[in-house]
Amino acid sequence: MPQNKNKTKIAAIALLCALAMVYLGYHIASIFKDEANLFLVEPVTEYNTLDVSGCIFRDETVIYAASGGICAYTHGNGEKVAKDSTLANTYFVDSDDLAKKINDLNYRIDVLEDSNGRKSLAQLDKQIEECREKIASNLAWGNTSFAQSAEKELLVLLHERALVEKNNDDYSSEITLLKTEQTLLLSSLSASSAEITAENSGYFYSYTDGYETIFTSQAAKELTIESYNSLIRSNSLSSSAAIGKIATSYKWYFACSTTAQMCEQIVADKTYSVTFIDNAYSDPITLLAEKKITDTETGEALLVFSSSTLPRNFDFSRFQRAQVTVEEVKGLRIPSSSVRVFDGQTGVYVIKEGVCRIRKIDILFEKDGYCIAAEGSGSGYISRYERIILGDNELYDGKVID
């Protein structure tokens, strides 16, 4: 009897060990087995875009005043002014401290007026980082003038970020307080030394960059690849006596260089939606592609766009980055990793009632690991809300999927 009990005990232990080995073997095998995940096919709209850097051309008349005084403007940037209207008053200031205080106050007002809360935090963080990198790079090359001009751009971005965090649209209340302080300081000065008036009607801007006589509308119309490259390397003709400028025409141009391959889909005399990436005005603007020049030997290309739109709060800084929407693509979103080729036809595997089936696709556009396939191509093609099988390398038509 004791021997039978020992045999039974040994058999039970052996059975448990065998079951344990089967259990472990199953789970170890499942670790190395490809898992089949499913991706739901849904309709989307994607945008094929072209990123460029370029410069703005327009007809501008520089306004000058006697140097050494404080300038108080009567119009905001982009505001339309009539001929002979007062643009600003200049004041003599005996105290250097008072002059600095007034100039700092004017600068703070300009920064707040250019700031708005219409961008996302992610977009602003990216632009702030890029601006800081540009400033550091130019300082490393000894270009201190660029760093000084980019300081305002960085301050505007930082103020815009603060607006977004506070869920506010602008700094209207803060600007009102600063302008009240500005009025009180100016009223304490002697009578204005000079009144600056507009020689022509147009759109007033309180800043200049010294390129007003270089980047003109006529220059934009006559641009070639060679002349564009020469112009962007030219030195500015800035003057300390310049206190602003008037754009005498509402039409302006944006020219940019790229490659023939990158702008292959751009067609002259067609309009495109363009977003100026670093601009305070973040909405897209419709521009007309007036000219497209390509050099077959070098592969260079020049694009010249134009617009007769003057959006409120648009920053007409000379050099800007832009994103041109080449085309809008509508279709079905599909992971690029799932695309296969079956007898010369691209397609994917989908699950249909527990069985693996092939669906053909016509790819329209590919970006960031996904492609857009045409919808409604016919029988045997992918349809919206079908489920694509991912992660299984041993698929075939008719395979049963658990």
C-alpha positions in Angstrom: 0.0 0.0 0.0 2.8 2.5 0.8 4.4 1.7 -2.6 1.1 2.4 -4.4 0.7 5.7 -2.6 4.2 6.7 -3.6 3.6 5.8 -7.2 0.4 7.7 -7.2 2.1 10.7 -5.7 5.0 10.5 -8.3 2.5 10.3 -11.1 0.6 13.3 -9.9 3.8 15.3 -9.6 4.8 14.2 -13.1 1.4 15.3 -14.5 1.7 18.7 -12.8 5.2 19.1 -14.2 4.0 18.2 -17.7 1.0 20.7 -17.4 3.4 23.4 -16.2 5.7 22.8 -19.2 2.8 23.0 -21.6 1.6 26.2 -19.9 5.1 27.8 -20.0 5.6 26.6 -23.6 2.4 28.2 -24.7 3.2 31.6 -23.2 6.8 31.6 -24.3 5.6 30.9 -27.9 3.1 33.6 -27.7 5.8 36.1 -26.8 7.5 35.5 -30.2 4.3 35.2 -32.1 3.3 38.3 -34.2 0.1 39.9 -32.8 -2.5 40.9 -35.4 -3.8 44.4 -34.6 -6.6 46.1 -36.4 -6.7 49.6 -37.9 -10.1 51.2 -38.7 -10.1 52.9 -42.1 -11.7 56.4 -42.0 -12.0 59.3 -44.4 -9.5 62.2 -43.9 -8.4 65.4 -45.6 -4.6 66.0 -45.8 -2.6 68.9 -47.2 0.4 68.6 -49.5 2.5 71.6 -48.5 5.7 73.3 -49.6 7.9 75.0 -47.0 9.8 78.0 -48.3 11.8 81.1 -47.2 11.4 84.3 -49.1 11.0 88.1 -48.9 8.2 90.7 -49.4 8.3 93.2 -52.3 6.0 96.3 -52.3 6.1 100.0 -53.1 6.9 102.0 -49.9 7.8 105.6 -49.3 10.1 106.2 -46.3 9.1 109.1 -43.9 11.9 111.1 -42.3 12.1 113.5 -39.4 14.8 115.5 -37.7 16.9 113.2 -35.5 17.3 113.6 -31.7 13.7 113.9 -30.8 10.9 111.7 -29.5 8.3 110.6 -32.0 4.7 110.2 -31.0 2.6 108.4 -33.7 -1.0 109.2 -34.4 -1.7 106.1 -36.5 -1.3 102.4 -35.9 0.6 100.0 -38.2 -1.3 99.1 -41.3 -3.8 101.9 -40.8 -4.9 103.7 -44.0 -3.9 107.4 -44.1 -4.9 110.3 -46.4 -2.5 112.6 -48.1 -1.4 115.5 -45.9 -2.8 113.8 -42.7 -0.7 114.0 -39.5 1.3 110.8 -39.0 3.4 111.8 -35.9 4.6 114.6 -33.7 8.3 115.0 -32.7 9.3 116.4 -29.3 12.6 117.7 -28.0 13.6 116.1 -24.7 16.3 117.6 -22.5 16.5 114.6 -20.1 18.2 111.4 -21.4 16.3 109.4 -18.7 13.0 110.8 -19.8 13.8 110.1 -23.4 14.6 106.5 -22.6 11.4 106.1 -20.5 9.3 107.3 -23.4 11.1 105.1 -26.0 10.8 102.1 -23.7 7.1 102.9 -23.3 6.6 103.1 -27.1 8.4 99.8 -27.6 6.3 98.0 -25.0 3.1 99.3 -26.7 4.4 98.1 -30.1 5.1 94.6 -28.7 1.7 94.3 -27.1 -0.2 95.6 -30.2 1.6 92.9 -32.3 0.6 90.2 -29.8 -2.5 88.1 -30.1 -3.7 84.8 -28.7 -4.8 83.0 -31.8 -2.0 80.3 -32.0 -1.7 77.0 -30.2 0.9 76.5 -27.4 2.6 73.8 -29.5 2.9 76.2 -32.4 4.2 79.0 -30.2 6.8 76.8 -28.4 8.2 75.7 -31.7 8.4 79.3 -33.0 10.0 80.5 -29.8 12.7 77.8 -29.9 13.4 78.5 -33.6 13.7 82.2 -32.9 16.1 81.7 -30.1 18.2 79.4 -32.3 18.3 82.1 -35.0 19.4 84.8 -32.5 22.1 82.5 -31.1 23.3 81.5 -34.6 23.5 85.2 -35.8 25.3 86.3 -32.6 27.8 83.5 -33.1 28.5 85.0 -36.5 28.8 88.5 -35.1 25.5 89.7 -36.7 24.3 91.8 -33.8 21.9 93.9 -35.9 19.8 90.8 -36.7 19.7 89.8 -33.0 18.4 93.3 -32.1 15.7 93.1 -34.7 14.7 89.6 -33.7 14.4 90.6 -30.1 11.0 92.1 -30.7 9.9 89.0 -32.6 10.8 86.8 -29.6 9.1 89.2 -27.1 5.9 89.1 -29.2 6.0 85.3 -29.2 6.5 85.1 -25.5 3.6 87.6 -24.9 1.4 85.5 -27.2 2.2 82.4 -25.2 1.2 84.2 -22.0 -2.1 85.1 -23.7 -2.9 81.5 -24.7 -2.1 80.3 -21.1 -4.5 82.9 -19.7 -7.1 82.2 -22.5 -7.1 85.8 -23.5 -7.2 87.3 -27.1 -5.2 90.5 -26.7 -3.6 93.1 -24.4 -6.2 95.8 -25.0 -6.5 96.8 -21.4 -2.7 96.9 -20.8 -2.3 98.9 -24.0 -4.8 101.5 -22.8 -3.0 102.0 -19.6 0.4 102.3 -21.3 -1.0 104.9 -23.8 -2.4 106.9 -20.9 1.0 107.0 -19.3 2.5 107.9 -22.7 0.1 110.8 -23.1 0.9 112.1 -19.6 4.7 112.0 -20.3 4.3 113.7 -23.6 2.1 116.4 -22.1 4.9 117.3 -19.7 7.2 118.2 -22.6 7.4 121.4 -24.5 5.3 122.1 -27.6 6.0 119.7 -30.5 8.9 120.7 -32.6 7.5 119.4 -35.8 4.4 117.8 -37.2 5.0 115.0 -39.7 2.4 114.7 -42.5 1.8 112.2 -45.2 3.0 113.2 -48.7 0.9 110.4 -50.2 -2.1 108.4 -49.2 -1.5 104.7 -48.4 -1.0 102.4 -45.5 1.2 103.6 -42.6 3.9 101.6 -40.7 6.1 102.9 -37.9 9.1 100.8 -38.8 11.6 100.6 -41.6 14.3 98.1 -42.6 16.3 100.0 -45.2 15.2 97.8 -48.1 12.2 100.0 -49.1 14.0 101.3 -52.3 15.3 97.8 -53.2 12.5 95.3 -52.8 10.0 97.2 -55.0 7.0 96.0 -57.0 8.9 96.7 -60.2 11.8 94.6 -58.9 9.4 91.7 -58.2 8.0 91.9 -61.7 11.5 91.7 -63.3 12.9 89.0 -61.0 15.1 86.2 -62.3 16.8 83.5 -60.3 20.1 85.5 -60.6 18.6 88.9 -59.6 16.7 87.4 -56.7 19.9 85.8 -55.3 21.7 89.1 -55.7 18.9 91.1 -54.0 18.7 89.0 -50.9 22.4 89.4 -50.4 22.2 93.2 -50.7 22.9 95.6 -47.7 20.0 97.6 -46.3 20.1 101.4 -46.7 18.8 102.2 -43.2 18.7 105.8 -41.8 18.4 107.0 -38.2 16.2 109.8 -39.4 13.5 107.4 -40.8 10.5 107.2 -38.5 8.2 105.1 -40.6 6.9 104.5 -44.1 3.8 104.5 -46.3 2.9 101.6 -48.6 1.5 103.5 -51.5 -0.2 100.5 -53.1 -2.3 97.7 -51.6 -0.7 95.1 -53.9 2.4 93.3 -52.6 4.5 90.3 -53.7 6.2 87.4 -52.0 9.2 85.8 -53.8 10.9 82.6 -52.7 13.6 80.2 -54.0 13.2 76.5 -53.9 14.0 73.5 -56.2 12.3 72.5 -59.5 11.4 69.1 -58.0 9.9 70.6 -54.8 7.6 73.0 -56.7 6.8 70.7 -59.5 3.0 71.0 -58.8 3.0 74.8 -58.6 1.4 76.3 -61.7 1.6 80.0 -62.7 -1.7 82.0 -62.8 -3.2 79.7 -60.1 -4.1 80.8 -56.5 -2.7 79.0 -53.5 -3.4 79.2 -49.7 -0.2 80.4 -48.0 0.5 80.6 -44.2 3.3 82.8 -43.0 4.8 80.7 -40.2 6.5 83.3 -38.0 3.9 86.0 -38.6 1.6 87.5 -35.9 -1.2 86.9 -38.4 -1.5 83.1 -38.4 -4.5 82.6 -40.8 -3.8 81.5 -44.4 -3.8 84.1 -47.1 -4.8 83.4 -50.8 -1.9 84.3 -53.1 -1.7 84.3 -56.9 1.4 82.5 -58.4 2.4 85.2 -60.9 5.7 83.7 -62.0 7.5 80.4 -61.9 11.1 80.2 -63.2 13.1 77.0 -63.2 16.7 76.3 -64.2 17.1 72.8 -65.7 20.8 72.8 -65.3 21.1 73.7 -61.6 17.6 72.5 -60.5 16.9 75.9 -58.9 13.4 77.5 -59.0 11.9 80.9 -58.2 8.3 81.5 -57.3 6.7 84.9 -57.3 3.3 85.3 -55.6 1.1 88.4 -55.3 -1.8 89.5 -53.2 -4.1 92.6 -53.0 -5.2 91.6 -49.4 -4.0 93.5 -46.4 -5.0 91.5 -43.4 -5.3 93.3 -40.1 -2.3 92.7 -37.8 -0.3 91.2 -40.7 3.5 91.8 -40.1 5.2 92.9 -43.3 8.7 92.1 -42.1 10.9 91.7 -45.2 12.2 88.2 -44.8 9.7 85.5 -43.9 9.1 81.7 -43.9 5.9 80.4 -45.4 4.0 77.2 -46.0 2.3 76.9 -49.4 -0.6 74.5 -49.7 0.0 72.8 -53.0 -3.1 70.6 -53.0 -5.9 69.4 -50.7 -6.2 65.6 -50.7 -9.3 63.7 -49.6 -9.4 60.0 -49.2 -9.0 57.1 -46.8 -6.2 57.1 -44.2 -4.1 53.9 -44.3 -0.8 53.0 -42.5 2.1 52.8 -45.0 3.4 49.7 -43.2 0.3 47.8 -44.1 0.6 48.3 -47.9 1.6 45.3 -50.0 1.9 44.5 -53.7 -0.3 41.7 -55.2 0.5 40.9 -58.8 1.5 44.4 -59.5 -1.4 46.0 -57.7 -1.0 47.7 -54.3 -3.4 46.6 -51.6 -3.9 45.7 -47.9 -5.2 42.8 -45.9 -8.5 43.4 -44.1 -10.5 41.2 -41.8 -14.0 40.3 -43.1 -16.2 38.0 -40.9 -13.1 36.6 -39.2 -11.4 35.8 -42.5 -8.4 37.7 -44.1 -9.2 39.3 -47.4 -7.3 41.4 -49.9 -8.4 45.0 -50.7 -6.9 46.9 -53.6 -5.9 50.6 -53.1 -5.0 53.6 -55.3 -2.5 55.8 -53.3 -3.0 59.5 -53.8 -0.6 60.9 -51.3 1.9 59.7 -48.6 3.1 61.6 -45.5 4.4 60.8 -42.0 4.0 57.0 -42.2 0.5 57.1 -43.6 -0.9 57.2 -47.1 -4.2 58.5 -48.5 -6.0 56.1 -50.8 -8.8 57.0 -53.2 -12.3 56.3 -52.0 -15.0 54.7 -54.1 -12.6 53.1 -56.7 -14.9 50.1 -57.3 -15.4 46.5 -56.5 -12.5 44.9 -54.7 -11.1 48.2 -53.4 -10.8 49.4 -49.8 -13.9 51.1 -48.3 -14.3 53.3 -45.3 -14.7 51.6 -41.9 -13.1 48.4 -43.0 -10.4 47.0 -40.6 -6.9 46.6 -41.8 -4.8 43.8 -40.2 -1.4 45.0 -38.9 1.5 43.2 -37.3 1.0 39.7 -38.9 3.7 38.7 -41.4 2.0 35.4 -42.4 -1.2 36.6 -43.9 -2.9 35.3 -47.1 -6.3 35.6 -48.6 -8.7 33.3 -46.8 -6.7 32.9 -43.6 -8.9 32.6 -40.6 -8.1 35.3 -38.0 -9.0 34.7 -34.3 
